[in-house]
C-alpha cells in the first residue's frame, strides 16, 4: 500500500491579511474613516476598564476567544462608528463608573489607522489612559505608525506576542513566521519613539527554554522591557476550548474563567 502524503497547510501572509481586512471593517464617511464595533462594555482587567470591541483582525489565532461570526464574517457583524463617536461612548461609560482607563479589544485596533488616530484625537482633551492592545504587526511593518502614536501622551501600548518564537507563532496563528519578527520590531519602533509599552507573551504553549530565549531577544531591544513582560496565560472559555481542540494544540498552563487569580486581573 502506498503511503498517503498529506499536502502541507499553506501559511498566510499576516501583513497582507491585515491590509485586506480594512475593506470589510472600515469605510470612508464624509472624509472620516469609520470602523465596525460589535459592543461596548465594562471589564475587570487592569483593575477596571471600559472596552470597545471592534471587528476584524489580520491573524487567525487558534486560541482566540471571539465568536466564529466575528472571526470569519467580520463584514457582517456589528455596525460602523466614527472615532469621535467611539471616544464619546467610552468616556461617558468611564464617567459612570469613575474609571480612567479605556481600550479597544475584540479585534486588531491598528487596522483602520485613520480611524484609530481620529479616536485618539477625540480623547486628547479627556483625562484618560488609553491602552492600545495590539498584535503589533502593522507597527512593526511601518515605523511611521509608532511615530504617529508618540503624539499622544495618554497612550500605553500592550504588544501581545503570539508565543515565544517564530515556531510558536506559526503553530498558534497559521501565519508565516516573519510575523513574529514584526511583533518584536513593533517593540523596537515604539521604544525608539518613546511610546510607553510592554510585551505580553502568551506563555501557555511555550517551553521554559523558549521563554528564556525570548527574554534575551527582548533585552536586546531594550533591557528595561524585561521587568515589564506580562506573562499571559490561556483562559479556557468554551470557544477557546473548542478551537484548541480542533487544532490539536496542547498547553502547559491555563485557567478556567472564574478562577483567574486576582493578581492577574
Secondary structure, DSSP 8 states (H G I E B T S, - for coil): -----------B-HHHHHHHHHHHHEEEETTEEEEEEEEEEEE-GGGSEEEEEE---S---TT--S-HHHHH-GGGSSEEE-HHHHHHHHHHHHHHTT--EEEEESS-TTSSHHHHHHHHHTTTTS--EEEEEE--HHHHH-HHHHHHHTT-TTEEEEEEESSSSHHHHHHHH-B-THHHHHHHHHHHHHHHTT--EEEEEE-TT--HHHHHHHHHHHHHH-GGGGGG-EEE-EE--HHHHHHHHHTT---S-EE-GGG--GGG-
